[in-house]
Amino acid sequence: MNREAAITVEDLTVAYGEKPVLWDVDLTVPSGVLMAIIGPNGAGKTTLIKAVLNLVNTAAGQVLIYGESYQKQRRLVGYVPQRGSVDWDFPTNVKDVVMMGRYGALGWLKRPGRQELDMALAALEKVGMSRYAERQISQLSGGQQQRVFLARALVQDALVYLMDEPFQGVDATTERAIVSLLQELRAQGKTVVVVHHDLQTVPEYFDWTALLNVRLIASGPVRDVFTEENLRLTYGGRVSFLRHGEPNGAPEAEKRTGERGI
Amino acid sequence: MDVPGLFSDLFFDYTLRTIALGSAILGIVSGALGSYAVLRKQSLLGDAMSHAALPGIALAFLLTGSKMPLVLIVGAAAAGWVATLFIMSIVNTTRVKYDTALGMVLSVFFGLGLVLLTIIQKRPDATQAGLDKFLFGQAAALLERDVVTMGILGVSAILITMLLWKEFKLLSFDPDFASTLGFPVRILDIILTTLIVIAIVLGLQTVGVVLMSAMIVAPAASARQWTDNLGIMIILSAFFGALAGISGALLSASVPRLPTGPTIVVSVSVIVIVSMLLAPRRGILWRWWRERRQRGRLRLEGILEDLYSLALEHNDPGHAHSLSVLRLMSAGKGGVEKSLEILSERGLVRAVRPGEWALTTAGLEEAEKTMSERSGMSDER
């Protein structure tokens, strides 16, 4: 396959204090894939996304978006942070939060207007939240919060989307709705990178995957790299759903989990 | 106290008008900027900054020998800023947590300020008189030129807040997302923090360093109770701040020996208490009332359902059951008789014999309706 690379990560190393969170990661995400980043807790999945977005200080390495630095290509990248990263008791409503996705394109000082509102309403329609446009964000359920964040990313009208656990705490119906939305984005030629936790659904939802545990274990098409061997390398012995009776000795991965929750 | 007289003095008495205007400005600016401090969970930063301002005031006086408010305000602001920098770097470079760093910096700076103040007051000349009013504030000492200085600074702070409305909103709600959109989050943070420092130093002369943080936190926390809209919250917070500022300052100016800072803080505390108790939806009384109503409704529904299931067992909707059975079924929650009376007033149950109750036809329908609604609700989740 010889597609253009949407995201190129080279020699990326991130450390919090003494401890490396990401170690020498080289990763190429081809344009137009729907990719899952998987790995145990504390494997650096969120940090990888944040490093691509220049939200954490990197010790080494660089990130390119379509061959140019992120600073130059910022407008091409949309971001869905973890739902729990904001205070949902903030005094604002759903359509206001979605319009925030347009703030970057608006630039300094200009206020959102009719056009931004229309875009926000269209995005809310897409995620099935039109009825909630005027709703206080404190009155939303977890799945609704997640869909508001997705709508905010949609109005960014980006080429590359980075999403941190968009399925966290949503019910089965919402999960299916989100998946079909992501697949629609891919069908439009966009690149979607998702931090994902549920190994069972990886082959069903995604066509590309990266297995991460501080180091990059493997990345590529799901059917090539989503193998038992790679999963064991990533999770230690803890992947029990593939085969029972696996020795349950994966202290390495567990230890990391304890120190830095996600 | 002569209330009508005080009111007319407010408009015609020069001193009183100056005091009221100064306190209003202080209340508006600290109320508006305080909203951001509260929403960004930085309420205590205001406390640290205002206490830290004391050594700045003392040093500014020692270095310049001037008691010009502008000179002292610049000293206060500089010290407040240095304190903030200390807090940030302690948090970033050591394992000390944010609240501990706040506490350390606050007490060290405040202690230093008290030492400097004592040194100044031991000096033989008379120029030092009055610096100690910065501890608890003294509204009566406000001069017209002070109010003009406060006005210019306050209007600038509010104007910047309005200009950067969208940016500050995004910064307060989701700074990471703001950064990915290309906004320089660190610079915005510095601007907003500077504005909060300005709001604090504006109030130092009137409220004093010890209690100024209340003017940052209390109006905003009260306003949050009444609205879910950021713009309305900030306007309301500014209004509460002005209300507390004016009433406190006027009280302290008309009653001899009443320090202004504590009086203003008592006024703002009244606003806080009223807001915490009475605000719709978020207020304690409102929530208590709603919970009570909810509980009452559930109890009535429970008894209807009990009667319904008894009727099902006997295969006879009109079958009467004694009070003691119903008491047993409601698991000792009490109030069974009272609930039955309410239900019979609504025509949902009837007493077949004294102490024996049965569903009416309407009651039967109602019971079926609530039970199907309840199962519908669990589907929606």
Interface residues (C-beta under 8 A of the other chain):
Chain A: K50 L53 N54 L55 R74 R75 V77 Y79 P81 S85 V86 D87 F90 P91 T92 N93 V97 M100 Y103 G104 L106 W108 L109 K110 R111 P112 Q136 S138 R152 D171
Chain B: L39 K41 L163 L164 W165 K166 E167 K169 L170 S172 F173 D174 D176 F177 A178 S179 T180 L181 G182 F183 R224 T227 D228 N229 L230 M233 R381
